[in-house]
Structure formats: C-alpha cells, structure tokens
Amino acid sequence: MSVTTTETTTARLVEVFSAIQGEGLNVGTRQIFIRFALCDLRCHFCDSAHTWSVPRTYRVERSPGLRDFETYDNPVSLDLLLKWVQQLNVPGLHDSISLTGGEPLLHSAFLLQFLPQVQKRTGLPIYLETGGHHPQRLALVLPHLNSVGMDLKLPSVSGESYWQEHATFLQRCYKSGVEVFVKVIVSAETDSTELHQAAELVADVNPEIVLFLQPVTPLESVQRHSKINFSAPTPAQVLTWQAEMKRSLKHVRVVPQTHKLLNQL
C-alpha cells in the first residue's frame, strides 16, 4: 500500500475529547477519544454519519469532561495531535486512548507514525474501534495496539457485507495476541441466519472470543439519513439470539449503548 508524506504526517479529525466508553469490554472506563473523519461504509444504523466525509474544522476539548471545545482547521499535524492528547491527559484519570471514527484505519499510515509517540508520551494503552474490514491496514498498526473492538456487519441490519474481510481481520487480531472482542448490532429486522454465520465465523477463530449483541438505538438523527426504517429488537428476540449463538460461543453478552443512557452522545 503506497502512501504519501502528507498521509503519514497529517490526519483528518472530527474531534478530540475525554469521556466514558459506552460499548464493549471497556464499557464504563474513562478514555481520551480521537475521532477520525472518513468512512468507506454507509451502515443504515450509523449514529456518526457526520464522520463519513472530512469537515473543514475539527474540535478539541480543552479540559477533560467539561465540553469546553475549541475549533481548528483540518488537517491536523502529528505534533499538534500529540499536543491535544497530552493536554487532556490528566495523571491517573484515563484508562486508555480510543481511536474511533469514522474508520480510523483509513489513517493507518498516519497511525503508524503517531501511535509509538503517543504511547511513549502518555503511557496509556491504545484501543481501536473499527469496522473490521481492512485487514491489510490493520497489519500496519497491530504492533502498537493493546485492544481492538471489531464490528461485524450483518447485511440485514447494516446494508454492508464483509464476511471474508471480517474473518481475516479477526484472525490477524487473535494471532497477534492483542485483546479483541466482536460487536454485532441487532435490530428487529435482523436475519437470524446471519447471526448463526457470525457466531460460526468467530468460533472458527476461537470460541472464547467475547461477542457483544448490541440492540440498535433508533435515534431520530439516524433515521433521517437512513433509507431504512428500523426498530430495536424485542426482549424475546434478543434472548433467543443469545441462546442460539451460545451454542457456538462461550461469551455472548447483551449490552446497549450505555453512553446514550447517560445522555453522553
């Protein structure tokens, strides 16, 4: 994969801020979030459609958790992003740094340069939130990651289909020894045969990998940009799906987006 000097020294951002992680294995922990712009997926349920393209500006929180944002022009240089992270890194407050988006791996060349430096300066573990469909880009940055939350996209819910890419991606994470878990968004319209396929995909790598079933949050802002009307699954659906997937997997957890329950959008 060829890259330019600009791609390695600058990034396109949406925001940098401190907050409570609302999903996956890190739920409830305090993180410094670096939200990257750009995504090559168009999931029907996406609550971050504003990250699909590059905004003219990005925002940075001055004081962790106070939402006192300042605005700056895109792109951001490597040195400046290091400065923003260090500004938020109050000693003892954060458990890790979250790379989110958008799709952070579209900035893999930049991350290859950035991650060793931010780890050295903060001492914080690095957590990647990803669509799990770019295994080649993942390979560039895997040595600098501590944990990975991989979305597994169900075609009936997301409108996207990346089964082979997901399998390769998860296999690379597992073989590297990085902590990895899988997140599957489910709605009332979920095709149960796809859940069976997802469970088998994960089990083929290791049935001990934790899989989260996350009921979709039908926000008005999401429904506006989506061509699909969807609703949250019923308790009966979720209980049935969990039981069926546990035939293949040891750990299947049902957890909603807790940051939205806390009104931390």
RASUL-V421150 format. One record per residue. RES is the residue in one small letter. PSI is psi as a letter, one per 20 degrees, with the letter a starting at -180 (NA if undefined). D_FIRST is the distance of its C-alpha to the first C-alpha in Angstrom with 2 decimals. Layout:
<<RES	PSI	D_FIRST> <RES	PSI	D_FIRST>>
//
This chain:
<<m	o	0.00> <s	q	3.80> <v	q	6.54> <t	r	10.24> <t	h	13.14> <t	h	14.59> <e	h	11.86> <t	i	12.47> <t	i	16.22> <t	q	17.28> <a	q	17.24> <r	p	19.12> <l	r	21.87> <v	g	24.81> <e	r	26.88> <v	p	27.51> <f	r	30.62> <s	p	32.58> <a	r	33.75> <i	p	34.64> <q	p	32.03> <g	j	33.37> <e	q	31.35> <g	a	30.49> <l	h	31.32> <n	j	31.38> <v	p	33.87> <g	i	36.50> <t	q	34.70> <r	p	34.16> <q	q	30.64> <i	o	29.01> <f	p	26.81> <i	o	23.81> <r	o	23.22> <f	q	19.98> <a	r	20.08> <l	p	18.07> <c	p	17.99> <d	j	16.84> <l	r	19.84> <r	m	23.46> <c	p	25.53> <h	h	29.22> <f	j	30.35> <c	p	27.94> <d	j	29.94> <s	l	27.25> <a	h	26.73> <h	i	26.97> <t	i	23.47> <w	h	21.89> <s	r	21.62> <v	o	21.64> <p	q	25.22> <r	h	26.66> <t	r	27.73> <y	r	27.18> <r	q	29.95> <v	p	30.62> <e	p	33.50> <r	g	35.74> <s	p	37.68> <p	p	36.32> <g	i	37.69> <l	i	39.84> <r	k	37.62> <d	m	38.50> <f	q	35.36> <e	q	34.57> <t	p	32.29> <y	r	29.75> <d	p	27.51> <n	q	23.79> <p	r	21.34> <v	q	22.16> <s	r	21.37> <l	g	20.40> <d	h	23.96> <l	h	25.64> <l	h	24.03> <l	g	25.15> <k	g	28.56> <w	g	28.78> <v	g	28.01> <q	h	30.53> <q	h	33.03> <l	i	33.04> <n	m	33.00> <v	p	36.74> <p	p	37.57> <g	i	38.08> <l	g	37.25> <h	q	33.72> <d	h	32.51> <s	r	28.76> <i	p	26.02> <s	p	24.57> <l	o	21.12> <t	a	21.81> <g	b	21.26> <g	a	20.25> <e	o	17.11> <p	h	16.14> <l	i	12.73> <l	i	11.68> <h	k	12.21> <s	h	10.32> <a	g	9.31> <f	g	13.01> <l	h	14.29> <l	h	13.00> <q	h	15.35> <f	g	17.95> <l	g	18.82> <p	h	20.25> <q	g	22.37> <v	h	23.70> <q	g	24.58> <k	h	26.43> <r	h	28.31> <t	h	29.32> <g	j	29.44> <l	q	28.48> <p	q	26.47> <i	p	23.24> <y	p	23.29> <l	p	20.42> <e	p	21.58> <t	q	19.06> <g	i	19.17> <g	k	17.72> <h	j	15.55> <h	m	11.93> <p	h	12.13> <q	g	8.52> <r	h	8.40> <l	g	11.90> <a	h	11.26> <l	h	9.94> <v	i	13.27> <l	g	15.70> <p	i	17.57> <h	j	18.61> <l	q	19.92> <n	h	23.53> <s	q	23.74> <v	p	21.90> <g	o	23.63> <m	o	21.96> <d	p	23.30> <l	o	24.06> <k	o	24.57> <l	p	27.71> <p	h	27.79> <s	i	31.49> <v	g	30.95> <s	h	27.53> <g	j	27.15> <e	q	23.64> <s	o	22.92> <y	l	20.04> <w	g	22.02> <q	g	19.63> <e	g	16.71> <h	g	19.37> <a	g	20.64> <t	g	17.42> <f	g	16.71> <l	h	20.32> <q	g	20.43> <r	g	17.64> <c	g	19.52> <y	g	22.78> <k	h	21.88> <s	i	20.57> <g	i	24.01> <v	q	23.02> <e	p	25.67> <v	q	24.58> <f	r	26.60> <v	p	26.26> <k	p	27.68> <v	o	28.97> <i	p	30.53> <v	q	33.71> <s	r	36.17> <a	h	39.45> <e	j	37.62> <t	p	35.43> <d	o	35.52> <s	h	36.73> <t	h	35.21> <e	h	31.73> <l	h	32.82> <h	g	33.91> <q	h	30.54> <a	g	28.82> <a	g	31.27> <e	h	30.70> <l	g	26.90> <v	g	27.41> <a	h	30.30> <d	h	28.35> <v	g	26.20> <n	p	29.24> <p	i	32.27> <e	i	32.74> <i	p	29.70> <v	p	31.21> <l	p	30.79> <f	p	32.01> <l	o	33.59> <q	o	33.52> <p	p	35.96> <v	q	34.66> <t	o	36.25> <p	m	37.56> <l	q	37.48> <e	h	38.83> <s	h	35.79> <v	g	33.56> <q	h	35.97> <r	g	36.02> <h	i	32.45> <s	q	32.34> <k	i	33.89> <i	p	34.90> <n	p	37.88> <f	r	37.54> <s	r	39.67> <a	q	39.57> <p	q	40.49> <t	q	44.03> <p	h	44.92> <a	g	46.01> <q	g	42.64> <v	g	40.77> <l	g	43.28> <t	g	43.01> <w	g	39.21> <q	g	39.16> <a	g	41.79> <e	g	40.00> <m	h	36.63> <k	i	38.46> <r	h	39.48> <s	h	35.97> <l	q	34.87> <k	h	36.90> <h	o	35.77> <v	o	35.66> <r	q	36.53> <v	o	37.47> <v	p	36.74> <p	r	36.75> <q	n	34.83> <t	h	37.21> <h	h	36.06> <k	h	37.44> <l	h	40.68> <l	j	40.89> <n	k	40.29> <q	m	37.21> <l	NA	34.99>>
//
